[in-house]
Amino acid sequence: MVIPAHSFNLKSYLVPKSYPDSAFPNKQRMDVTKAPEYASFNKLQQYSARIASQLLLLATSFGYIDPNKIQAVCDFGAGGGGPTFALKQFLNLQPGRIQALEQSLEVAQEIIQHSVLPESDVKIGDGLAYLRSGQQKYNLITAFMLGPDISGHLISNFIAAARHSLNPDGKLLVCSEIGTMNVVKQVCQQQDLHFDWIEGVSADPPIPSTAIISFNQSGEQDQQVFSPFDKIQKEILPFTGDFKKPKIDPELYRKLFATKYLP
């Protein structure tokens, strides 16, 4: 028998005791769908904002990223600004503390027109060149839905460029489809980089596989792997005696990771 969705506390589950309320001064910001600007976004912007919001919640809740240490963020390949908006809302960043890098002028205009960021914080052109210049130092550089890149050329160049713009304790957050993420994993292993891993999940919206890469730790240290599927299977659902074939209610699974259910 499956636990009904209303019988457990999603807030206490997703935001563990290691992060007190002070770490998230405004929990309402976690649900991007409740922000007034969200309604004006097109479907792609809304979809990407929800995905980014879920990934940020998972990455911070389980200690891969400390929100208290994030003072400056750069969103590489920002597209129409959905993930950039999620970053701004989730981390409560003020103007000047978050920049968006987008190669296409037409696409970048959407970020400005929807008031995601002021024009001064949107860098249009070669994002890799901007990161290599080290004009500003960041605690976090993100690349939501990077690629696709099967050769590893883009990923290697992105990691190399990001080094110049990250603080010593800064991190990269990269997510994409599984083919590209397998290449991310290979590049990190080849360069002896430490990375934590969030397994991809088919949810609504889906949670793509994600790597959080650190430069101040050796890749020889054990990587932390978090699977939302495993957390549900082992901690929320009752023990069935066979974890290889767990009995999971698809509706409960969907509700757990649907953005509207975030605290």
Contacts in CASP RR format, 6 or more apart in sequence:
PFRMAT RR
TARGET T0000
AUTHOR 0000-0000-0000
METHOD contacts of the structure
MODEL  1
MVIPAHSFNLKSYLVPKSYPDSAFPNKQRMDVTKAPEYASFNKLQQYSAR
IASQLLLLATSFGYIDPNKIQAVCDFGAGGGGPTFALKQFLNLQPGRIQA
LEQSLEVAQEIIQHSVLPESDVKIGDGLAYLRSGQQKYNLITAFMLGPDI
SGHLISNFIAAARHSLNPDGKLLVCSEIGTMNVVKQVCQQQDLHFDWIEG
VSADPPIPSTAIISFNQSGEQDQQVFSPFDKIQKEILPFTGDFKKPKIDP
ELYRKLFATKYLP
1 238 0 8 1.000
2 237 0 8 1.000
2 238 0 8 1.000
2 247 0 8 1.000
2 248 0 8 1.000
2 249 0 8 1.000
2 252 0 8 1.000
3 236 0 8 1.000
3 237 0 8 1.000
3 238 0 8 1.000
3 252 0 8 1.000
4 252 0 8 1.000
5 251 0 8 1.000
5 252 0 8 1.000
5 255 0 8 1.000
5 256 0 8 1.000
8 236 0 8 1.000
10 256 0 8 1.000
10 261 0 8 1.000
10 262 0 8 1.000
10 263 0 8 1.000
11 27 0 8 1.000
11 263 0 8 1.000
13 235 0 8 1.000
13 236 0 8 1.000
14 57 0 8 1.000
14 58 0 8 1.000
14 61 0 8 1.000
14 262 0 8 1.000
14 263 0 8 1.000
15 24 0 8 1.000
15 27 0 8 1.000
15 57 0 8 1.000
15 61 0 8 1.000
15 263 0 8 1.000
16 61 0 8 1.000
16 62 0 8 1.000
18 63 0 8 1.000
19 60 0 8 1.000
19 61 0 8 1.000
19 63 0 8 1.000
19 67 0 8 1.000
21 27 0 8 1.000
23 60 0 8 1.000
23 66 0 8 1.000
23 67 0 8 1.000
23 68 0 8 1.000
24 30 0 8 1.000
24 67 0 8 1.000
25 92 0 8 1.000
26 92 0 8 1.000
27 263 0 8 1.000
28 34 0 8 1.000
29 35 0 8 1.000
29 89 0 8 1.000
29 90 0 8 1.000
29 92 0 8 1.000
30 53 0 8 1.000
30 57 0 8 1.000
30 89 0 8 1.000
30 90 0 8 1.000
30 262 0 8 1.000
30 263 0 8 1.000
31 53 0 8 1.000
31 259 0 8 1.000
31 260 0 8 1.000
31 262 0 8 1.000
31 263 0 8 1.000
32 38 0 8 1.000
32 49 0 8 1.000
32 50 0 8 1.000
32 53 0 8 1.000
32 85 0 8 1.000
32 86 0 8 1.000
32 89 0 8 1.000
32 90 0 8 1.000
32 259 0 8 1.000
33 46 0 8 1.000
33 50 0 8 1.000
33 259 0 8 1.000
33 260 0 8 1.000
35 85 0 8 1.000
35 89 0 8 1.000
37 85 0 8 1.000
37 114 0 8 1.000
37 115 0 8 1.000
37 116 0 8 1.000
38 46 0 8 1.000
38 49 0 8 1.000
38 85 0 8 1.000
40 114 0 8 1.000
41 49 0 8 1.000
41 82 0 8 1.000
41 85 0 8 1.000
41 114 0 8 1.000
44 80 0 8 1.000
45 80 0 8 1.000
45 81 0 8 1.000
45 82 0 8 1.000
45 85 0 8 1.000
45 110 0 8 1.000
45 114 0 8 1.000
46 82 0 8 1.000
47 205 0 8 1.000
48 80 0 8 1.000
48 81 0 8 1.000
48 82 0 8 1.000
48 83 0 8 1.000
48 86 0 8 1.000
48 144 0 8 1.000
48 145 0 8 1.000
49 81 0 8 1.000
49 82 0 8 1.000
49 83 0 8 1.000
49 85 0 8 1.000
49 86 0 8 1.000
50 86 0 8 1.000
50 205 0 8 1.000
50 259 0 8 1.000
51 83 0 8 1.000
51 144 0 8 1.000
51 175 0 8 1.000
51 205 0 8 1.000
51 206 0 8 1.000
51 207 0 8 1.000
51 208 0 8 1.000
52 82 0 8 1.000
52 83 0 8 1.000
52 86 0 8 1.000
52 87 0 8 1.000
52 142 0 8 1.000
52 144 0 8 1.000
53 86 0 8 1.000
53 89 0 8 1.000
53 90 0 8 1.000
53 259 0 8 1.000
53 262 0 8 1.000
54 203 0 8 1.000
54 205 0 8 1.000
54 207 0 8 1.000
54 257 0 8 1.000
54 259 0 8 1.000
54 262 0 8 1.000
55 144 0 8 1.000
55 173 0 8 1.000
55 175 0 8 1.000
55 198 0 8 1.000
55 207 0 8 1.000
55 208 0 8 1.000
55 210 0 8 1.000
56 65 0 8 1.000
56 86 0 8 1.000
56 87 0 8 1.000
56 90 0 8 1.000
56 91 0 8 1.000
57 90 0 8 1.000
57 262 0 8 1.000
58 198 0 8 1.000
58 207 0 8 1.000
58 210 0 8 1.000
58 226 0 8 1.000
58 228 0 8 1.000
59 65 0 8 1.000
59 173 0 8 1.000
59 198 0 8 1.000
59 210 0 8 1.000
59 212 0 8 1.000
60 66 0 8 1.000
60 67 0 8 1.000
62 226 0 8 1.000
64 171 0 8 1.000
64 196 0 8 1.000
64 198 0 8 1.000
64 212 0 8 1.000
64 224 0 8 1.000
64 226 0 8 1.000
65 140 0 8 1.000
65 171 0 8 1.000
65 173 0 8 1.000
65 212 0 8 1.000
67 90 0 8 1.000
67 91 0 8 1.000
69 139 0 8 1.000
69 169 0 8 1.000
70 91 0 8 1.000
70 93 0 8 1.000
70 139 0 8 1.000
70 140 0 8 1.000
71 97 0 8 1.000
71 139 0 8 1.000
72 96 0 8 1.000
72 97 0 8 1.000
72 98 0 8 1.000
72 136 0 8 1.000
72 137 0 8 1.000
72 138 0 8 1.000
72 139 0 8 1.000
72 140 0 8 1.000
73 87 0 8 1.000
73 91 0 8 1.000
73 93 0 8 1.000
73 97 0 8 1.000
73 98 0 8 1.000
73 99 0 8 1.000
73 138 0 8 1.000
73 139 0 8 1.000
73 140 0 8 1.000
73 141 0 8 1.000
73 142 0 8 1.000
74 98 0 8 1.000
74 99 0 8 1.000
74 100 0 8 1.000
74 101 0 8 1.000
74 131 0 8 1.000
74 136 0 8 1.000
74 138 0 8 1.000
74 140 0 8 1.000
74 141 0 8 1.000
74 142 0 8 1.000
74 165 0 8 1.000
75 81 0 8 1.000
75 83 0 8 1.000
75 84 0 8 1.000
75 87 0 8 1.000
75 98 0 8 1.000
75 99 0 8 1.000
75 100 0 8 1.000
75 101 0 8 1.000
75 141 0 8 1.000
75 142 0 8 1.000
75 143 0 8 1.000
75 144 0 8 1.000
76 101 0 8 1.000
76 127 0 8 1.000
76 131 0 8 1.000
76 141 0 8 1.000
76 142 0 8 1.000
76 143 0 8 1.000
76 146 0 8 1.000
76 158 0 8 1.000
76 162 0 8 1.000
77 100 0 8 1.000
77 101 0 8 1.000
77 102 0 8 1.000
77 103 0 8 1.000
77 127 0 8 1.000
77 143 0 8 1.000
77 144 0 8 1.000
77 146 0 8 1.000
78 84 0 8 1.000
78 100 0 8 1.000
78 101 0 8 1.000
78 102 0 8 1.000
78 108 0 8 1.000
78 111 0 8 1.000
78 122 0 8 1.000
79 100 0 8 1.000
79 102 0 8 1.000
79 104 0 8 1.000
79 107 0 8 1.000
79 108 0 8 1.000
79 110 0 8 1.000
79 111 0 8 1.000
80 102 0 8 1.000
80 107 0 8 1.000
80 108 0 8 1.000
80 110 0 8 1.000
80 111 0 8 1.000
80 116 0 8 1.000
81 100 0 8 1.000
81 102 0 8 1.000
81 110 0 8 1.000
81 111 0 8 1.000
81 114 0 8 1.000
81 116 0 8 1.000
82 116 0 8 1.000
83 142 0 8 1.000
83 144 0 8 1.000
84 98 0 8 1.000
84 100 0 8 1.000
84 111 0 8 1.000
84 116 0 8 1.000
84 117 0 8 1.000
85 114 0 8 1.000
85 116 0 8 1.000
87 93 0 8 1.000
87 98 0 8 1.000
87 142 0 8 1.000
88 98 0 8 1.000
88 116 0 8 1.000
88 117 0 8 1.000
91 98 0 8 1.000
95 117 0 8 1.000
95 118 0 8 1.000
95 120 0 8 1.000
95 121 0 8 1.000
96 120 0 8 1.000
96 121 0 8 1.000
98 117 0 8 1.000
98 121 0 8 1.000
99 117 0 8 1.000
99 121 0 8 1.000
99 122 0 8 1.000
99 123 0 8 1.000
99 136 0 8 1.000
100 108 0 8 1.000
100 111 0 8 1.000
100 116 0 8 1.000
100 117 0 8 1.000
100 121 0 8 1.000
100 122 0 8 1.000
100 123 0 8 1.000
101 123 0 8 1.000
101 125 0 8 1.000
101 127 0 8 1.000
101 130 0 8 1.000
101 131 0 8 1.000
102 108 0 8 1.000
102 111 0 8 1.000
102 122 0 8 1.000
102 123 0 8 1.000
102 124 0 8 1.000
102 125 0 8 1.000
103 124 0 8 1.000
103 125 0 8 1.000
103 126 0 8 1.000
103 127 0 8 1.000
104 124 0 8 1.000
105 124 0 8 1.000
105 125 0 8 1.000
108 122 0 8 1.000
108 124 0 8 1.000
111 117 0 8 1.000
111 122 0 8 1.000
112 118 0 8 1.000
112 119 0 8 1.000
112 122 0 8 1.000
123 130 0 8 1.000
127 161 0 8 1.000
128 157 0 8 1.000
128 158 0 8 1.000
128 161 0 8 1.000
129 161 0 8 1.000
130 165 0 8 1.000
131 141 0 8 1.000
131 158 0 8 1.000
131 161 0 8 1.000
131 162 0 8 1.000
131 164 0 8 1.000
131 165 0 8 1.000
132 160 0 8 1.000
132 161 0 8 1.000
132 164 0 8 1.000
132 165 0 8 1.000
133 164 0 8 1.000
133 165 0 8 1.000
134 164 0 8 1.000
134 165 0 8 1.000
135 165 0 8 1.000
136 165 0 8 1.000
137 165 0 8 1.000
137 166 0 8 1.000
137 167 0 8 1.000
138 165 0 8 1.000
138 166 0 8 1.000
138 167 0 8 1.000
138 170 0 8 1.000
139 166 0 8 1.000
139 167 0 8 1.000
139 169 0 8 1.000
139 170 0 8 1.000
139 171 0 8 1.000
140 170 0 8 1.000
140 171 0 8 1.000
140 172 0 8 1.000
140 173 0 8 1.000
141 162 0 8 1.000
141 165 0 8 1.000
141 166 0 8 1.000
141 170 0 8 1.000
141 171 0 8 1.000
141 172 0 8 1.000
141 173 0 8 1.000
142 172 0 8 1.000
142 173 0 8 1.000
142 174 0 8 1.000
143 158 0 8 1.000
143 172 0 8 1.000
143 173 0 8 1.000
143 174 0 8 1.000
143 175 0 8 1.000
143 176 0 8 1.000
144 173 0 8 1.000
144 175 0 8 1.000
145 175 0 8 1.000
145 176 0 8 1.000
145 177 0 8 1.000
145 208 0 8 1.000
146 154 0 8 1.000
146 155 0 8 1.000
146 158 0 8 1.000
146 174 0 8 1.000
146 175 0 8 1.000
146 176 0 8 1.000
146 180 0 8 1.000
146 184 0 8 1.000
147 154 0 8 1.000
147 176 0 8 1.000
147 180 0 8 1.000
148 176 0 8 1.000
148 177 0 8 1.000
148 179 0 8 1.000
148 180 0 8 1.000
149 155 0 8 1.000
149 176 0 8 1.000
149 180 0 8 1.000
149 183 0 8 1.000
150 179 0 8 1.000
150 180 0 8 1.000
150 183 0 8 1.000
151 183 0 8 1.000
152 183 0 8 1.000
152 186 0 8 1.000
152 187 0 8 1.000
155 174 0 8 1.000
155 180 0 8 1.000
155 183 0 8 1.000
155 184 0 8 1.000
155 187 0 8 1.000
156 187 0 8 1.000
158 174 0 8 1.000
159 172 0 8 1.000
159 187 0 8 1.000
159 188 0 8 1.000
159 191 0 8 1.000
159 193 0 8 1.000
159 213 0 8 1.000
162 172 0 8 1.000
163 215 0 8 1.000
166 172 0 8 1.000
166 215 0 8 1.000
168 215 0 8 1.000
168 216 0 8 1.000
169 216 0 8 1.000
170 214 0 8 1.000
170 215 0 8 1.000
170 216 0 8 1.000
171 212 0 8 1.000
171 213 0 8 1.000
171 214 0 8 1.000
172 211 0 8 1.000
172 212 0 8 1.000
172 213 0 8 1.000
173 210 0 8 1.000
173 211 0 8 1.000
173 212 0 8 1.000
173 213 0 8 1.000
174 181 0 8 1.000
174 184 0 8 1.000
174 210 0 8 1.000
174 211 0 8 1.000
174 213 0 8 1.000
175 181 0 8 1.000
175 208 0 8 1.000
175 209 0 8 1.000
175 210 0 8 1.000
175 211 0 8 1.000
176 184 0 8 1.000
176 208 0 8 1.000
176 209 0 8 1.000
177 208 0 8 1.000
178 200 0 8 1.000
178 209 0 8 1.000
181 208 0 8 1.000
181 209 0 8 1.000
181 210 0 8 1.000
181 211 0 8 1.000
184 195 0 8 1.000
184 211 0 8 1.000
185 195 0 8 1.000
185 197 0 8 1.000
185 211 0 8 1.000
187 193 0 8 1.000
188 194 0 8 1.000
188 195 0 8 1.000
188 211 0 8 1.000
188 213 0 8 1.000
188 219 0 8 1.000
189 219 0 8 1.000
192 218 0 8 1.000
192 219 0 8 1.000
192 220 0 8 1.000
193 213 0 8 1.000
193 214 0 8 1.000
193 215 0 8 1.000
193 219 0 8 1.000
194 213 0 8 1.000
194 214 0 8 1.000
194 217 0 8 1.000
194 218 0 8 1.000
194 219 0 8 1.000
194 221 0 8 1.000
194 223 0 8 1.000
195 211 0 8 1.000
195 212 0 8 1.000
195 213 0 8 1.000
195 214 0 8 1.000
195 219 0 8 1.000
195 223 0 8 1.000
196 211 0 8 1.000
196 212 0 8 1.000
196 214 0 8 1.000
196 223 0 8 1.000
196 224 0 8 1.000
196 225 0 8 1.000
196 226 0 8 1.000
197 209 0 8 1.000
197 210 0 8 1.000
197 211 0 8 1.000
197 212 0 8 1.000
197 223 0 8 1.000
197 224 0 8 1.000
197 225 0 8 1.000
197 226 0 8 1.000
198 207 0 8 1.000
198 209 0 8 1.000
198 210 0 8 1.000
198 211 0 8 1.000
198 212 0 8 1.000
198 226 0 8 1.000
198 227 0 8 1.000
198 228 0 8 1.000
199 209 0 8 1.000
199 225 0 8 1.000
199 226 0 8 1.000
199 227 0 8 1.000
199 228 0 8 1.000
199 229 0 8 1.000
199 230 0 8 1.000
200 206 0 8 1.000
200 207 0 8 1.000
200 208 0 8 1.000
200 209 0 8 1.000
200 210 0 8 1.000
200 227 0 8 1.000
200 228 0 8 1.000
201 207 0 8 1.000
201 227 0 8 1.000
201 228 0 8 1.000
201 229 0 8 1.000
201 257 0 8 1.000
203 228 0 8 1.000
203 253 0 8 1.000
203 254 0 8 1.000
203 256 0 8 1.000
203 257 0 8 1.000
203 258 0 8 1.000
204 254 0 8 1.000
204 257 0 8 1.000
204 258 0 8 1.000
205 259 0 8 1.000
207 228 0 8 1.000
207 257 0 8 1.000
228 256 0 8 1.000
228 257 0 8 1.000
232 248 0 8 1.000
232 252 0 8 1.000
232 253 0 8 1.000
232 256 0 8 1.000
233 243 0 8 1.000
233 246 0 8 1.000
233 248 0 8 1.000
234 243 0 8 1.000
236 256 0 8 1.000
237 246 0 8 1.000
237 247 0 8 1.000
237 248 0 8 1.000
240 246 0 8 1.000
240 247 0 8 1.000
255 261 0 8 1.000
END
